């Protein structure tokens, strides 16, 4: 697992794009055209909400995401990539016990998530919001990918051919997207765009705002929190709930594409 993240990365103006360009010379952020945008057909309090994570979350007993080097194309090798990543998907039951979930990912510090998965995959917090009536209901299934995928096409293909059809079959009204490492935020933005283009409203929670902004996602909430902690620190249920509520509320309030709300929360480790 990577070492703890420097607090310098949390300062205003820090560029995750420049950090990736420095680490992988020759890499550039995926280019996109336009803003996919779908308005919700019903209010959040009547909507079925699904989590889509790009942070390597899986159910214990499921096949782990691949985190070991495999045959890497020459073009990626020259940039310094040592693995192609894993663009497969895992289905997470909506009623899963959070203790049954784990993380397989080599590119962010997930020590907090190992203690409390809700800091990166807020399944318990979402169920609480459903009980409170803030959302209509939780989806029967949530979905997880690893997100560390240097090549764009495979992760987009998984979204289009596997994820979107499942969301449609489950009659999901809206989806909340979040990432793990910095490169996972590129994957998260691309996946979000495909879901929205398919007619399902989405909102992202991002800790790499510059990546999210340039990928022209429909709507997002941004925070200066560490990678792997988009909803707060482990066992900080109050912050996890606030972040989740604020992000989901954008589904009711955002009327034009591309709005990124910077949430007013400072990072604290409980």
C-alpha positions in Angstrom: 0.0 0.0 0.0 1.3 3.5 -0.7 2.7 5.6 2.1 0.5 8.2 3.7 -0.4 11.1 1.5 1.3 14.4 1.9 -0.8 17.2 3.4 0.6 19.5 0.7 -1.8 17.7 -1.7 -4.8 19.2 0.2 -3.8 22.8 -0.3 -5.9 25.0 -2.6 -4.6 25.0 -6.1 -2.8 21.6 -5.9 -2.9 20.0 -9.4 -3.4 16.3 -9.6 -3.1 16.5 -13.4 0.4 17.9 -13.1 1.3 15.3 -10.5 0.2 12.5 -12.9 2.1 14.1 -15.8 5.2 14.3 -13.7 4.9 10.7 -12.5 4.1 9.4 -16.0 5.9 11.5 -18.6 3.9 11.5 -21.8 0.6 10.8 -20.1 -2.2 13.3 -20.7 -5.8 13.5 -19.4 -8.4 12.0 -21.6 -10.1 14.6 -23.9 -13.8 14.9 -24.0 -16.4 16.8 -25.9 -19.4 18.5 -24.4 -21.4 17.9 -21.3 -23.8 15.0 -21.1 -26.7 16.1 -18.9 -30.0 14.5 -17.8 -32.4 16.1 -15.4 -34.0 13.8 -12.8 -37.6 12.7 -13.5 -38.5 12.6 -9.8 -37.3 14.3 -6.6 -34.5 12.7 -4.7 -36.8 11.8 -1.9 -38.6 9.5 -4.3 -35.6 8.2 -6.2 -33.7 4.9 -6.2 -30.0 5.7 -5.6 -27.0 3.6 -6.6 -23.4 3.9 -5.6 -20.7 3.4 -8.3 -17.2 3.3 -6.9 -13.9 3.4 -8.8 -11.8 2.6 -5.6 -11.3 -1.1 -5.8 -14.0 -2.1 -3.3 -15.1 -5.7 -3.3 -16.9 -8.2 -1.2 -14.7 -10.6 0.8 -14.9 -13.8 -1.1 -15.2 -12.2 -4.5 -12.3 -12.3 -6.9 -9.9 -9.4 -6.0 -9.2 -6.7 -8.5 -5.9 -7.4 -10.3 -3.1 -5.4 -8.6 -0.1 -7.2 -10.1 1.9 -6.4 -13.2 0.8 -8.0 -16.4 1.9 -7.5 -20.0 2.1 -3.7 -20.4 2.1 -2.2 -23.9 5.3 -0.5 -24.9 3.6 2.9 -25.0 2.6 2.7 -21.4 6.0 1.3 -20.3 7.7 4.4 -21.8 5.5 6.6 -19.6 6.5 4.6 -16.5 3.3 2.5 -16.0 4.1 -0.9 -14.6 0.6 -2.3 -14.9 -2.5 -1.9 -17.1 -4.9 -2.1 -14.2 -8.2 -4.0 -14.0 -11.3 -2.7 -15.7 -13.6 -5.6 -14.5 -16.6 -4.8 -12.3 -17.9 -6.2 -9.0 -21.6 -6.2 -7.9 -22.1 -5.2 -4.3 -25.5 -6.2 -2.8 -27.4 -3.2 -1.4 -27.9 -4.8 2.0 -24.3 -5.9 2.4 -22.8 -5.7 5.8 -20.0 -3.1 5.6 -17.7 -5.5 7.5 -17.9 -7.9 4.5 -16.2 -5.3 2.2 -12.5 -4.8 1.5 -10.3 -2.9 -0.9 -7.8 -4.2 -3.5 -5.9 -1.2 -4.8 -2.2 -0.4 -4.9 -2.4 3.3 -5.7 -3.8 5.1 -2.7 -3.6 4.7 1.1 -6.8 2.7 2.0 -5.9 2.2 5.7 -8.9 4.2 6.7 -11.2 2.2 4.4 -9.8 -1.0 5.9 -11.2 0.2 9.2 -14.4 1.7 7.9 -15.4 1.2 4.3 -17.9 4.1 4.5 -15.2 6.7 4.1 -14.8 5.5 0.5 -18.0 3.5 -0.1 -20.8 5.0 2.1 -23.2 2.1 1.8 -24.3 2.3 5.5 -24.7 6.1 5.3 -26.9 5.8 2.2 -29.2 3.3 3.9 -29.5 5.7 6.8 -30.5 8.5 4.4 -33.2 6.2 2.9 -34.6 5.4 6.4 -34.7 9.2 7.1 -36.6 9.8 3.8 -33.8 12.0 2.3 -33.6 9.5 -0.6 -36.5 7.3 -1.8 -34.6 4.0 -1.6 -31.3 2.3 -2.0 -30.6 0.3 -5.2 -30.7 -3.5 -4.8 -27.1 -3.5 -6.1 -24.2 -1.2 -6.1 -21.2 -1.4 -8.4 -17.4 -1.2 -8.0 -14.4 -1.0 -10.3 -10.8 -0.4 -9.5 -10.3 2.7 -11.7 -6.5 2.6 -12.0 -6.7 2.0 -15.8 -4.2 4.1 -17.9 -6.0 3.2 -21.1 -9.3 4.9 -21.6 -11.1 2.5 -23.9 -11.4 -0.6 -21.6 -13.0 1.3 -18.7 -15.4 3.1 -21.0 -16.3 -0.3 -22.6 -17.1 -1.8 -19.2 -19.3 1.2 -18.4 -21.2 1.0 -21.7 -21.5 -2.8 -22.1 -21.9 -3.9 -18.5 -22.7 -1.2 -16.0 -25.3 0.9 -17.9 -27.4 -2.1 -18.8 -27.5 -3.3 -15.2 -28.5 0.2 -14.0 -31.3 0.2 -16.5 -32.5 -3.3 -15.6 -32.6 -2.3 -11.9 -34.5 0.9 -12.8 -32.0 3.1 -11.0 -33.1 6.7 -10.9 -29.7 8.3 -10.1 -26.1 7.2 -9.4 -23.4 8.7 -7.1 -19.9 8.2 -8.5 -16.6 8.4 -6.5 -12.9 7.4 -7.1 -9.9 6.1 -5.3 -6.5 7.2 -6.6 -5.9 10.2 -8.9 -6.0 8.1 -12.1 -9.2 6.5 -10.8 -10.8 10.0 -10.9 -10.2 10.1 -14.6 -12.0 6.7 -14.9 -14.7 7.9 -12.6 -15.3 11.0 -14.7 -15.5 8.9 -17.9 -17.9 6.4 -16.3 -20.0 9.2 -15.0 -20.3 10.7 -18.4 -21.4 7.4 -20.0 -24.1 6.8 -17.3 -25.5 10.3 -17.7 -25.4 10.0 -21.5 -27.6 6.9 -21.1 -30.2 9.0 -19.4 -29.5 8.3 -15.8 -28.7 11.4 -13.7 -25.4 11.3 -11.8 -23.4 13.2 -9.3 -19.7 12.7 -8.3 -17.8 13.2 -5.1 -14.2 14.2 -6.0 -11.0 14.9 -4.2 -9.2 15.6 -7.5 -11.3 18.6 -8.6 -9.0 19.6 -11.5 -9.4 16.2 -13.1 -13.2 16.2 -12.5 -13.6 19.7 -13.9 -11.7 19.1 -17.2 -13.6 15.9 -17.8 -16.8 18.0 -18.0 -18.9 15.9 -15.7 -22.6 16.8 -15.3 -22.4 17.7 -11.6 -20.1 17.1 -8.8 -19.1 17.9 -5.2 -15.4 18.5 -4.5 -13.4 18.5 -1.3 -9.8 18.8 -0.3 -9.7 15.4 1.4 -7.1 12.7 0.9 -7.4 10.1 -1.8 -9.4 7.2 -0.4 -11.4 9.5 1.9 -13.9 11.3 -0.3 -16.5 11.1 2.4 -14.3 11.7 5.5 -12.2 9.7 7.8 -12.9 6.3 9.3 -15.7 6.2 11.9 -16.6 9.9 11.3 -20.2 9.1 10.4 -21.3 12.7 10.8 -19.0 14.0 8.1 -19.6 11.0 5.9 -23.4 11.8 6.1 -22.9 15.5 5.5 -20.8 14.9 2.4 -23.2 12.3 1.0 -26.2 14.5 1.6 -24.6 17.6 0.1 -23.6 15.7 -3.0 -26.9 14.0 -3.5 -28.8 17.3 -3.0 -27.1 18.6 -6.2 -29.4 16.2 -8.1 -32.4 18.3 -7.0 -30.8 21.7 -7.4 -28.4 21.7 -10.4 -30.3 22.8 -13.6 -27.4 23.3 -16.0 -24.4 21.0 -16.7 -21.0 21.3 -15.4 -21.6 22.6 -11.9 -18.9 21.6 -9.3 -19.7 22.6 -5.7 -16.7 22.9 -3.4 -18.0 21.7 -0.1 -16.9 23.8 3.0 -15.4 21.0 5.1 -11.8 20.8 6.3 -10.0 17.5 6.5 -9.7 16.1 10.1 -8.6 12.7 11.1 -10.7 11.2 13.8 
